[in-house]
């Protein structure tokens, strides 16, 4: 009797999970589709000036694979690269100068901002310094890009043309992350899939829509909007700086576009699970605003949406409930089906799609670990720096 009641209760939970997947399939901005790429664009009659700002801290390992691609940009207008060596100990700044001497191309300036003051995250302090150097050139656009991002020769040209054609204040591309090791194959496509689920790209591009996000590896920002929205000063304490940037730009009335990249790639390797774990857990709890209730909701939501369907198949089969097993299998099938386009985008086999519940369980554990580390006083970290929770950061106006 008790076992029958338990299976019956689990059936209702599974039905809720299936209903959630039906809603996600049609009601969450078609987040699972991967066709949001750079919009149609036409080349302007006059190309505006652009300054590229690259914050870099201990990036000597990846710089030879990324910086030459920026220096080699085929851009018809005036463009210049500003690399900010943020307290590196591995010779990042000198390597950047050597790469510039060796490869030529766009002019390169290497600056150093010193240690960030209280209230600033290190990366944004470096970005501030780079934007300050760039303002002397009076550019119309700023390209904020990370030191591990490699750009195709026409990347800057396409970004500017898209911004001009669509009258966007921000055009951002989610760089294609490296997928080579086993753990990268399991975790990386899901990372982008979950991001798109939280921030549907179609919603971000709508004027007046509240959804706002960008991808920090590739953000073309209109310089006038940077001043109007007080970027980066207004987001100086942000750990998830790309989402924060998009929010303040939208809050200032700006038009933001985000989509998947075709020819912008991250060259940073994450060969081991520990590498990926640190990448996610460093900011996962910050995404939840360091709120235990939001953490509880996130864990419950992940469990309901991703873990209940395969569990229902097992429980239904073991308990003799065909309805439970069928509902679980249906939810699992919808889940896997929505994941296949992202796997195709990353050129991965479709059979990885049914493994998404396993990957989701890893993300659940990473999120919990992020909260545990935060409450142990370790906070979020970026390149060897650890930051306190936002409410501990003074608002210096």
PLY file of the C-alpha trace (Angstrom):
ply
format ascii 1.0
element vertex 397
property float x
property float y
property float z
element edge 396
property int vertex1
property int vertex2
end_header
0.00 0.00 0.00
2.75 2.42 1.03
4.85 1.57 -2.02
1.85 2.10 -4.34
1.18 5.51 -2.75
4.83 6.49 -3.16
4.81 5.50 -6.83
1.56 7.41 -7.31
3.03 10.52 -5.70
6.10 10.22 -7.90
3.85 9.98 -10.95
2.43 13.42 -10.16
5.92 14.85 -9.68
6.90 13.38 -13.04
3.82 14.89 -14.69
4.89 18.30 -13.35
8.37 17.71 -14.78
6.89 16.79 -18.17
4.67 19.89 -18.09
7.75 21.99 -17.30
9.52 20.57 -20.34
6.51 21.24 -22.57
6.57 24.84 -21.40
10.35 25.12 -21.88
9.99 23.71 -25.38
7.60 26.40 -26.55
7.49 29.15 -23.92
11.11 30.01 -23.12
12.06 31.89 -26.25
12.95 28.72 -28.18
16.19 28.82 -26.18
17.22 25.43 -27.54
17.55 26.61 -31.13
21.03 27.57 -32.28
20.13 29.78 -35.24
20.63 33.13 -33.47
23.82 34.22 -35.24
25.04 37.65 -36.29
22.04 39.37 -37.88
21.92 40.47 -41.48
24.20 43.42 -42.01
25.46 45.81 -44.63
28.82 47.49 -44.67
28.75 51.20 -43.77
29.92 53.85 -46.20
32.39 55.06 -43.58
33.87 52.67 -41.06
33.91 54.00 -37.48
37.02 53.87 -35.32
37.30 50.99 -32.84
39.52 50.34 -29.83
39.95 46.74 -28.66
40.39 46.31 -24.88
41.88 43.02 -23.64
42.20 42.46 -19.86
44.93 39.88 -19.28
46.22 38.32 -16.06
48.73 35.47 -16.35
47.69 34.62 -19.92
51.07 33.73 -21.43
49.88 30.19 -22.18
47.00 31.26 -24.44
48.15 34.64 -25.77
50.14 33.23 -28.74
46.91 31.61 -29.99
44.64 34.62 -29.50
46.44 37.97 -29.72
47.78 37.48 -33.28
44.19 37.01 -34.46
43.27 40.44 -33.08
46.32 42.10 -34.56
45.47 40.55 -37.95
41.93 41.97 -38.13
40.95 42.97 -41.66
39.18 46.16 -40.68
38.80 49.03 -43.16
38.58 51.74 -40.49
40.94 52.86 -37.74
41.46 50.22 -35.07
43.89 49.75 -32.21
44.44 47.12 -29.52
44.94 47.90 -25.82
46.07 44.95 -23.73
45.94 45.55 -19.98
48.49 43.45 -18.11
46.73 43.06 -14.79
49.54 42.18 -12.40
50.72 39.11 -14.31
53.62 37.08 -13.01
54.23 35.03 -16.16
55.47 37.75 -18.51
52.11 38.36 -20.22
52.86 42.00 -21.04
56.29 41.39 -22.55
54.99 38.42 -24.52
52.23 40.63 -25.95
54.82 43.18 -27.11
56.92 40.41 -28.66
53.90 39.01 -30.51
53.14 42.48 -31.83
56.73 42.92 -33.07
56.64 39.48 -34.67
53.21 39.59 -36.32
52.63 43.30 -36.94
49.09 44.31 -37.85
46.99 46.63 -35.71
48.88 48.92 -33.30
49.23 47.48 -29.79
49.51 49.35 -26.51
50.25 47.41 -23.30
49.19 49.07 -20.06
49.16 48.14 -16.39
46.54 49.42 -13.93
48.06 48.43 -10.59
46.08 46.63 -7.90
42.32 47.28 -7.88
40.99 49.47 -5.07
38.31 48.30 -2.66
34.98 47.88 -4.43
36.39 46.76 -7.79
36.79 43.28 -9.20
40.19 42.87 -10.83
38.96 42.24 -14.36
36.71 45.32 -14.40
39.49 47.46 -12.95
41.65 46.30 -15.87
38.81 47.05 -18.31
38.47 50.53 -16.81
42.16 51.18 -17.37
41.93 49.95 -20.97
38.88 52.08 -21.71
40.68 55.06 -20.19
43.61 54.54 -22.56
41.24 54.07 -25.49
39.30 57.28 -24.84
42.34 59.30 -25.87
41.67 57.96 -29.39
38.00 58.96 -29.23
36.66 55.70 -30.72
33.04 55.20 -31.71
33.09 51.57 -30.55
34.93 49.50 -27.97
35.51 45.78 -28.44
35.86 44.15 -25.03
37.36 40.70 -25.52
39.14 38.21 -23.29
42.76 37.15 -23.69
41.77 33.58 -24.55
39.49 34.52 -27.47
40.66 34.04 -31.07
38.87 36.03 -33.77
38.57 35.26 -37.46
40.13 37.99 -39.65
36.72 39.50 -40.47
35.31 39.30 -36.92
35.62 43.00 -36.05
34.32 44.00 -39.46
31.22 41.80 -39.06
30.53 43.01 -35.51
30.68 46.68 -36.47
28.54 46.15 -39.59
25.92 44.33 -37.48
25.92 47.07 -34.85
25.52 49.80 -37.44
22.85 47.99 -39.46
20.72 47.04 -36.45
21.42 50.22 -34.47
22.69 48.13 -31.55
24.57 49.59 -28.60
25.93 46.14 -27.74
26.64 43.27 -30.12
27.98 40.25 -28.28
28.86 36.77 -29.46
29.07 33.67 -27.28
32.48 32.37 -28.30
32.63 28.71 -29.20
34.41 27.08 -26.26
36.99 24.34 -26.74
35.58 20.82 -26.83
38.35 18.24 -27.00
38.63 16.23 -23.77
35.96 13.86 -22.47
34.91 16.25 -19.73
34.75 19.18 -22.16
32.43 17.15 -24.38
30.14 16.38 -21.43
30.14 19.79 -19.72
30.87 22.59 -22.21
27.88 22.34 -24.60
25.61 22.06 -21.57
27.13 25.26 -20.14
25.97 27.23 -23.18
22.65 25.35 -23.27
21.90 26.28 -19.64
22.97 29.89 -20.25
20.58 30.16 -23.20
17.83 28.64 -21.07
18.31 31.35 -18.44
18.78 34.15 -21.01
16.98 33.26 -24.26
18.85 35.02 -27.05
15.66 35.96 -28.90
14.37 37.85 -25.88
17.64 39.72 -25.35
17.50 41.29 -28.80
13.99 42.68 -28.40
13.70 46.37 -27.63
11.92 46.90 -24.34
12.37 43.29 -23.19
13.70 42.91 -19.66
15.98 39.96 -20.43
19.56 41.18 -20.70
22.84 39.32 -21.08
26.10 39.40 -22.98
29.08 37.08 -23.36
32.19 38.67 -21.90
34.57 37.11 -24.38
33.26 39.22 -27.25
31.34 42.45 -26.59
31.23 45.31 -29.07
30.03 48.35 -27.11
29.20 51.79 -28.45
31.54 54.18 -26.66
28.81 56.79 -26.20
26.63 54.22 -24.45
29.57 53.18 -22.26
29.70 56.75 -20.97
25.93 57.05 -20.67
25.64 53.80 -18.70
28.84 54.52 -16.73
30.55 51.32 -17.82
32.51 49.92 -16.08
32.10 52.11 -12.96
28.43 51.18 -12.53
29.25 47.45 -12.46
32.65 47.64 -10.76
31.78 45.01 -8.11
30.18 42.51 -10.52
31.60 39.00 -10.70
29.39 38.08 -13.68
30.38 41.24 -15.49
28.96 40.44 -18.94
25.38 40.04 -17.70
25.77 43.11 -15.48
27.01 45.16 -18.45
24.03 44.19 -20.59
21.64 45.07 -17.77
22.99 48.57 -17.24
23.04 49.22 -20.99
19.40 48.13 -21.28
18.60 50.16 -18.17
20.01 53.21 -19.93
17.73 52.59 -22.91
20.28 50.74 -25.03
19.68 48.02 -27.59
21.51 44.74 -26.92
22.05 41.71 -29.17
23.57 38.35 -28.16
23.99 35.22 -30.22
26.22 32.26 -30.94
29.53 32.80 -32.71
30.60 31.18 -35.93
34.21 32.33 -36.08
35.04 33.51 -32.57
36.60 30.75 -30.47
37.99 30.29 -26.98
41.44 28.69 -27.01
41.52 28.03 -23.27
41.63 24.30 -22.46
39.61 22.72 -19.65
40.93 19.15 -19.94
39.96 17.94 -16.44
36.71 18.00 -14.53
38.40 20.09 -11.83
39.18 22.83 -14.36
35.55 23.00 -15.47
34.33 22.74 -11.88
36.33 25.84 -10.90
35.10 27.74 -13.96
31.46 27.17 -13.02
31.62 27.24 -9.23
33.56 30.51 -9.06
30.45 32.46 -10.04
27.45 30.12 -9.74
26.36 31.39 -6.33
26.87 34.98 -7.45
24.35 34.25 -10.20
21.90 33.47 -7.38
22.77 36.77 -5.65
24.25 34.82 -2.73
20.70 34.10 -1.58
20.12 30.75 0.22
16.46 30.74 -0.81
17.36 31.18 -4.47
19.92 28.41 -4.05
17.22 26.12 -2.66
14.95 27.01 -5.56
17.71 26.39 -8.10
18.54 22.98 -6.64
14.87 21.98 -6.52
14.34 23.24 -10.07
17.35 21.37 -11.46
16.23 18.21 -9.71
12.64 18.49 -10.93
13.49 19.32 -14.53
16.61 17.23 -15.15
16.81 14.46 -12.56
13.16 13.42 -12.12
12.64 12.14 -15.71
15.32 9.39 -15.66
14.47 8.58 -12.05
10.81 8.18 -13.06
11.76 5.64 -15.72
13.55 3.57 -13.07
10.85 4.01 -10.40
8.07 3.28 -12.86
9.74 0.13 -14.14
10.57 -1.10 -10.64
7.14 -0.25 -9.21
5.12 -1.56 -12.11
3.75 1.88 -13.02
3.73 2.19 -16.79
2.29 5.71 -16.53
5.22 6.90 -14.38
7.77 5.32 -16.69
6.04 6.74 -19.79
5.81 10.26 -18.35
9.47 10.12 -17.33
10.57 8.79 -20.70
8.56 11.51 -22.49
10.13 14.29 -20.41
13.58 12.75 -20.93
12.97 12.58 -24.69
11.95 16.26 -24.86
15.01 17.19 -22.79
17.36 15.24 -25.04
15.70 16.56 -28.18
16.20 20.18 -27.13
19.87 19.46 -26.41
20.68 17.96 -29.81
20.95 21.32 -31.66
23.60 22.53 -29.18
25.52 19.29 -29.59
25.41 19.77 -33.36
26.67 23.34 -32.96
29.62 21.92 -31.03
30.03 19.10 -33.59
29.35 16.42 -30.99
27.44 13.14 -31.48
23.72 13.10 -30.75
24.00 10.19 -28.32
25.45 12.54 -25.71
21.98 14.12 -25.42
20.47 11.44 -23.12
23.41 12.02 -20.75
22.22 15.56 -20.00
20.73 14.54 -16.59
24.19 13.37 -15.50
25.73 16.66 -16.61
22.94 18.58 -14.87
23.71 16.72 -11.64
27.31 17.94 -11.94
26.11 21.52 -12.35
23.86 21.09 -9.33
26.85 19.98 -7.26
29.00 22.81 -8.64
26.34 25.33 -7.61
26.12 23.91 -4.11
29.92 23.91 -3.86
29.96 27.56 -4.95
27.62 28.39 -2.06
29.69 26.36 0.40
32.88 28.14 -0.66
31.18 31.50 -0.34
29.92 30.84 3.17
33.38 29.64 4.16
34.53 33.15 3.34
36.33 32.30 0.12
33.94 34.21 -2.14
34.10 34.27 -5.93
37.50 34.21 -7.58
39.06 35.46 -10.80
42.69 34.78 -11.69
43.87 34.26 -8.14
41.80 37.06 -6.60
38.91 36.36 -4.26
36.01 38.75 -3.78
33.62 39.17 -0.93
29.86 39.05 -1.38
28.42 42.17 -3.11
26.86 43.55 0.05
30.33 43.62 1.61
31.69 45.79 -1.20
31.40 49.49 -0.39
29.40 51.62 -2.80
31.76 54.48 -3.47
29.48 56.35 -5.88
0 1
1 2
2 3
3 4
4 5
5 6
6 7
7 8
8 9
9 10
10 11
11 12
12 13
13 14
14 15
15 16
16 17
17 18
18 19
19 20
20 21
21 22
22 23
23 24
24 25
25 26
26 27
27 28
28 29
29 30
30 31
31 32
32 33
33 34
34 35
35 36
36 37
37 38
38 39
39 40
40 41
41 42
42 43
43 44
44 45
45 46
46 47
47 48
48 49
49 50
50 51
51 52
52 53
53 54
54 55
55 56
56 57
57 58
58 59
59 60
60 61
61 62
62 63
63 64
64 65
65 66
66 67
67 68
68 69
69 70
70 71
71 72
72 73
73 74
74 75
75 76
76 77
77 78
78 79
79 80
80 81
81 82
82 83
83 84
84 85
85 86
86 87
87 88
88 89
89 90
90 91
91 92
92 93
93 94
94 95
95 96
96 97
97 98
98 99
99 100
100 101
101 102
102 103
103 104
104 105
105 106
106 107
107 108
108 109
109 110
110 111
111 112
112 113
113 114
114 115
115 116
116 117
117 118
118 119
119 120
120 121
121 122
122 123
123 124
124 125
125 126
126 127
127 128
128 129
129 130
130 131
131 132
132 133
133 134
134 135
135 136
136 137
137 138
138 139
139 140
140 141
141 142
142 143
143 144
144 145
145 146
146 147
147 148
148 149
149 150
150 151
151 152
152 153
153 154
154 155
155 156
156 157
157 158
158 159
159 160
160 161
161 162
162 163
163 164
164 165
165 166
166 167
167 168
168 169
169 170
170 171
171 172
172 173
173 174
174 175
175 176
176 177
177 178
178 179
179 180
180 181
181 182
182 183
183 184
184 185
185 186
186 187
187 188
188 189
189 190
190 191
191 192
192 193
193 194
194 195
195 196
196 197
197 198
198 199
199 200
200 201
201 202
202 203
203 204
204 205
205 206
206 207
207 208
208 209
209 210
210 211
211 212
212 213
213 214
214 215
215 216
216 217
217 218
218 219
219 220
220 221
221 222
222 223
223 224
224 225
225 226
226 227
227 228
228 229
229 230
230 231
231 232
232 233
233 234
234 235
235 236
236 237
237 238
238 239
239 240
240 241
241 242
242 243
243 244
244 245
245 246
246 247
247 248
248 249
249 250
250 251
251 252
252 253
253 254
254 255
255 256
256 257
257 258
258 259
259 260
260 261
261 262
262 263
263 264
264 265
265 266
266 267
267 268
268 269
269 270
270 271
271 272
272 273
273 274
274 275
275 276
276 277
277 278
278 279
279 280
280 281
281 282
282 283
283 284
284 285
285 286
286 287
287 288
288 289
289 290
290 291
291 292
292 293
293 294
294 295
295 296
296 297
297 298
298 299
299 300
300 301
301 302
302 303
303 304
304 305
305 306
306 307
307 308
308 309
309 310
310 311
311 312
312 313
313 314
314 315
315 316
316 317
317 318
318 319
319 320
320 321
321 322
322 323
323 324
324 325
325 326
326 327
327 328
328 329
329 330
330 331
331 332
332 333
333 334
334 335
335 336
336 337
337 338
338 339
339 340
340 341
341 342
342 343
343 344
344 345
345 346
346 347
347 348
348 349
349 350
350 351
351 352
352 353
353 354
354 355
355 356
356 357
357 358
358 359
359 360
360 361
361 362
362 363
363 364
364 365
365 366
366 367
367 368
368 369
369 370
370 371
371 372
372 373
373 374
374 375
375 376
376 377
377 378
378 379
379 380
380 381
381 382
382 383
383 384
384 385
385 386
386 387
387 388
388 389
389 390
390 391
391 392
392 393
393 394
394 395
395 396
